[in-house]
């Protein structure tokens, strides 16, 4: 699994599904899963706008 260097989204693809960049890395730590970003305080704090899996540190 790779993490996007820009938005931290985790993906198996070669392109980030959120920001469409190809700047991905396998060097990441921690994981947070966001189900409802509109109501999630963690999503707001970390700046995640879409549901999905995100790396905490990239």
MODELLER restraints for C-alpha pairs under 7 A, 6 or more apart:
rsr = mdl.restraints
at = mdl.atoms
rsr.add(forms.Gaussian(group=physical.xy_distance, feature=features.Distance(at['CA:1:A'], at['CA:10:A']), mean=6.51, stdev=0.5))
rsr.add(forms.Gaussian(group=physical.xy_distance, feature=features.Distance(at['CA:1:A'], at['CA:11:A']), mean=5.71, stdev=0.5))
rsr.add(forms.Gaussian(group=physical.xy_distance, feature=features.Distance(at['CA:1:A'], at['CA:12:A']), mean=5.04, stdev=0.5))
rsr.add(forms.Gaussian(group=physical.xy_distance, feature=features.Distance(at['CA:1:A'], at['CA:26:A']), mean=6.57, stdev=0.5))
rsr.add(forms.Gaussian(group=physical.xy_distance, feature=features.Distance(at['CA:2:A'], at['CA:10:A']), mean=5.56, stdev=0.5))
rsr.add(forms.Gaussian(group=physical.xy_distance, feature=features.Distance(at['CA:2:A'], at['CA:11:A']), mean=5.44, stdev=0.5))
rsr.add(forms.Gaussian(group=physical.xy_distance, feature=features.Distance(at['CA:2:A'], at['CA:12:A']), mean=6.19, stdev=0.5))
rsr.add(forms.Gaussian(group=physical.xy_distance, feature=features.Distance(at['CA:2:A'], at['CA:24:A']), mean=5.87, stdev=0.5))
rsr.add(forms.Gaussian(group=physical.xy_distance, feature=features.Distance(at['CA:2:A'], at['CA:25:A']), mean=5.23, stdev=0.5))
rsr.add(forms.Gaussian(group=physical.xy_distance, feature=features.Distance(at['CA:2:A'], at['CA:26:A']), mean=4.66, stdev=0.5))
rsr.add(forms.Gaussian(group=physical.xy_distance, feature=features.Distance(at['CA:3:A'], at['CA:9:A']), mean=5.52, stdev=0.5))
rsr.add(forms.Gaussian(group=physical.xy_distance, feature=features.Distance(at['CA:3:A'], at['CA:10:A']), mean=4.45, stdev=0.5))
rsr.add(forms.Gaussian(group=physical.xy_distance, feature=features.Distance(at['CA:3:A'], at['CA:11:A']), mean=6.36, stdev=0.5))
rsr.add(forms.Gaussian(group=physical.xy_distance, feature=features.Distance(at['CA:3:A'], at['CA:24:A']), mean=5.37, stdev=0.5))
rsr.add(forms.Gaussian(group=physical.xy_distance, feature=features.Distance(at['CA:3:A'], at['CA:25:A']), mean=5.35, stdev=0.5))
rsr.add(forms.Gaussian(group=physical.xy_distance, feature=features.Distance(at['CA:3:A'], at['CA:26:A']), mean=6.34, stdev=0.5))
rsr.add(forms.Gaussian(group=physical.xy_distance, feature=features.Distance(at['CA:3:A'], at['CA:28:A']), mean=6.58, stdev=0.5))
rsr.add(forms.Gaussian(group=physical.xy_distance, feature=features.Distance(at['CA:3:A'], at['CA:55:A']), mean=6.31, stdev=0.5))
rsr.add(forms.Gaussian(group=physical.xy_distance, feature=features.Distance(at['CA:3:A'], at['CA:58:A']), mean=6.94, stdev=0.5))
rsr.add(forms.Gaussian(group=physical.xy_distance, feature=features.Distance(at['CA:4:A'], at['CA:10:A']), mean=6.49, stdev=0.5))
rsr.add(forms.Gaussian(group=physical.xy_distance, feature=features.Distance(at['CA:4:A'], at['CA:16:A']), mean=6.10, stdev=0.5))
rsr.add(forms.Gaussian(group=physical.xy_distance, feature=features.Distance(at['CA:4:A'], at['CA:23:A']), mean=6.04, stdev=0.5))
rsr.add(forms.Gaussian(group=physical.xy_distance, feature=features.Distance(at['CA:4:A'], at['CA:24:A']), mean=4.48, stdev=0.5))
rsr.add(forms.Gaussian(group=physical.xy_distance, feature=features.Distance(at['CA:4:A'], at['CA:25:A']), mean=6.52, stdev=0.5))
rsr.add(forms.Gaussian(group=physical.xy_distance, feature=features.Distance(at['CA:5:A'], at['CA:23:A']), mean=5.79, stdev=0.5))
rsr.add(forms.Gaussian(group=physical.xy_distance, feature=features.Distance(at['CA:5:A'], at['CA:24:A']), mean=5.62, stdev=0.5))
rsr.add(forms.Gaussian(group=physical.xy_distance, feature=features.Distance(at['CA:5:A'], at['CA:25:A']), mean=6.74, stdev=0.5))
rsr.add(forms.Gaussian(group=physical.xy_distance, feature=features.Distance(at['CA:5:A'], at['CA:58:A']), mean=6.30, stdev=0.5))
rsr.add(forms.Gaussian(group=physical.xy_distance, feature=features.Distance(at['CA:8:A'], at['CA:54:A']), mean=5.36, stdev=0.5))
rsr.add(forms.Gaussian(group=physical.xy_distance, feature=features.Distance(at['CA:8:A'], at['CA:55:A']), mean=5.23, stdev=0.5))
rsr.add(forms.Gaussian(group=physical.xy_distance, feature=features.Distance(at['CA:8:A'], at['CA:58:A']), mean=6.71, stdev=0.5))
rsr.add(forms.Gaussian(group=physical.xy_distance, feature=features.Distance(at['CA:9:A'], at['CA:53:A']), mean=6.02, stdev=0.5))
rsr.add(forms.Gaussian(group=physical.xy_distance, feature=features.Distance(at['CA:9:A'], at['CA:54:A']), mean=4.38, stdev=0.5))
rsr.add(forms.Gaussian(group=physical.xy_distance, feature=features.Distance(at['CA:9:A'], at['CA:55:A']), mean=6.36, stdev=0.5))
rsr.add(forms.Gaussian(group=physical.xy_distance, feature=features.Distance(at['CA:10:A'], at['CA:53:A']), mean=5.52, stdev=0.5))
rsr.add(forms.Gaussian(group=physical.xy_distance, feature=features.Distance(at['CA:10:A'], at['CA:54:A']), mean=5.18, stdev=0.5))
rsr.add(forms.Gaussian(group=physical.xy_distance, feature=features.Distance(at['CA:10:A'], at['CA:55:A']), mean=6.34, stdev=0.5))
rsr.add(forms.Gaussian(group=physical.xy_distance, feature=features.Distance(at['CA:14:A'], at['CA:22:A']), mean=6.25, stdev=0.5))
rsr.add(forms.Gaussian(group=physical.xy_distance, feature=features.Distance(at['CA:15:A'], at['CA:21:A']), mean=5.66, stdev=0.5))
rsr.add(forms.Gaussian(group=physical.xy_distance, feature=features.Distance(at['CA:15:A'], at['CA:22:A']), mean=4.65, stdev=0.5))
rsr.add(forms.Gaussian(group=physical.xy_distance, feature=features.Distance(at['CA:16:A'], at['CA:22:A']), mean=6.37, stdev=0.5))
rsr.add(forms.Gaussian(group=physical.xy_distance, feature=features.Distance(at['CA:27:A'], at['CA:58:A']), mean=6.46, stdev=0.5))
rsr.add(forms.Gaussian(group=physical.xy_distance, feature=features.Distance(at['CA:28:A'], at['CA:55:A']), mean=6.33, stdev=0.5))
rsr.add(forms.Gaussian(group=physical.xy_distance, feature=features.Distance(at['CA:28:A'], at['CA:57:A']), mean=5.56, stdev=0.5))
rsr.add(forms.Gaussian(group=physical.xy_distance, feature=features.Distance(at['CA:28:A'], at['CA:58:A']), mean=4.46, stdev=0.5))
rsr.add(forms.Gaussian(group=physical.xy_distance, feature=features.Distance(at['CA:29:A'], at['CA:55:A']), mean=6.14, stdev=0.5))
rsr.add(forms.Gaussian(group=physical.xy_distance, feature=features.Distance(at['CA:29:A'], at['CA:56:A']), mean=6.07, stdev=0.5))
rsr.add(forms.Gaussian(group=physical.xy_distance, feature=features.Distance(at['CA:29:A'], at['CA:57:A']), mean=5.03, stdev=0.5))
rsr.add(forms.Gaussian(group=physical.xy_distance, feature=features.Distance(at['CA:29:A'], at['CA:58:A']), mean=6.56, stdev=0.5))
rsr.add(forms.Gaussian(group=physical.xy_distance, feature=features.Distance(at['CA:30:A'], at['CA:55:A']), mean=5.53, stdev=0.5))
rsr.add(forms.Gaussian(group=physical.xy_distance, feature=features.Distance(at['CA:30:A'], at['CA:56:A']), mean=5.00, stdev=0.5))
rsr.add(forms.Gaussian(group=physical.xy_distance, feature=features.Distance(at['CA:30:A'], at['CA:57:A']), mean=6.42, stdev=0.5))
rsr.add(forms.Gaussian(group=physical.xy_distance, feature=features.Distance(at['CA:31:A'], at['CA:53:A']), mean=6.83, stdev=0.5))
rsr.add(forms.Gaussian(group=physical.xy_distance, feature=features.Distance(at['CA:31:A'], at['CA:54:A']), mean=5.64, stdev=0.5))
rsr.add(forms.Gaussian(group=physical.xy_distance, feature=features.Distance(at['CA:31:A'], at['CA:55:A']), mean=4.66, stdev=0.5))
rsr.add(forms.Gaussian(group=physical.xy_distance, feature=features.Distance(at['CA:31:A'], at['CA:56:A']), mean=5.64, stdev=0.5))
rsr.add(forms.Gaussian(group=physical.xy_distance, feature=features.Distance(at['CA:32:A'], at['CA:53:A']), mean=5.87, stdev=0.5))
rsr.add(forms.Gaussian(group=physical.xy_distance, feature=features.Distance(at['CA:32:A'], at['CA:54:A']), mean=5.34, stdev=0.5))
rsr.add(forms.Gaussian(group=physical.xy_distance, feature=features.Distance(at['CA:32:A'], at['CA:55:A']), mean=6.43, stdev=0.5))
rsr.add(forms.Gaussian(group=physical.xy_distance, feature=features.Distance(at['CA:32:A'], at['CA:56:A']), mean=6.76, stdev=0.5))
rsr.add(forms.Gaussian(group=physical.xy_distance, feature=features.Distance(at['CA:33:A'], at['CA:52:A']), mean=5.68, stdev=0.5))
rsr.add(forms.Gaussian(group=physical.xy_distance, feature=features.Distance(at['CA:33:A'], at['CA:53:A']), mean=4.47, stdev=0.5))
rsr.add(forms.Gaussian(group=physical.xy_distance, feature=features.Distance(at['CA:33:A'], at['CA:54:A']), mean=6.28, stdev=0.5))
rsr.add(forms.Gaussian(group=physical.xy_distance, feature=features.Distance(at['CA:34:A'], at['CA:43:A']), mean=6.66, stdev=0.5))
rsr.add(forms.Gaussian(group=physical.xy_distance, feature=features.Distance(at['CA:34:A'], at['CA:51:A']), mean=4.94, stdev=0.5))
rsr.add(forms.Gaussian(group=physical.xy_distance, feature=features.Distance(at['CA:34:A'], at['CA:52:A']), mean=5.29, stdev=0.5))
rsr.add(forms.Gaussian(group=physical.xy_distance, feature=features.Distance(at['CA:34:A'], at['CA:53:A']), mean=6.41, stdev=0.5))
rsr.add(forms.Gaussian(group=physical.xy_distance, feature=features.Distance(at['CA:35:A'], at['CA:51:A']), mean=5.02, stdev=0.5))
rsr.add(forms.Gaussian(group=physical.xy_distance, feature=features.Distance(at['CA:35:A'], at['CA:52:A']), mean=6.63, stdev=0.5))
rsr.add(forms.Gaussian(group=physical.xy_distance, feature=features.Distance(at['CA:36:A'], at['CA:51:A']), mean=6.06, stdev=0.5))
rsr.add(forms.Gaussian(group=physical.xy_distance, feature=features.Distance(at['CA:37:A'], at['CA:43:A']), mean=5.42, stdev=0.5))
rsr.add(forms.Gaussian(group=physical.xy_distance, feature=features.Distance(at['CA:37:A'], at['CA:48:A']), mean=6.81, stdev=0.5))
rsr.add(forms.Gaussian(group=physical.xy_distance, feature=features.Distance(at['CA:37:A'], at['CA:49:A']), mean=5.76, stdev=0.5))
rsr.add(forms.Gaussian(group=physical.xy_distance, feature=features.Distance(at['CA:37:A'], at['CA:50:A']), mean=5.98, stdev=0.5))
rsr.add(forms.Gaussian(group=physical.xy_distance, feature=features.Distance(at['CA:37:A'], at['CA:51:A']), mean=6.07, stdev=0.5))
rsr.add(forms.Gaussian(group=physical.xy_distance, feature=features.Distance(at['CA:43:A'], at['CA:49:A']), mean=6.90, stdev=0.5))
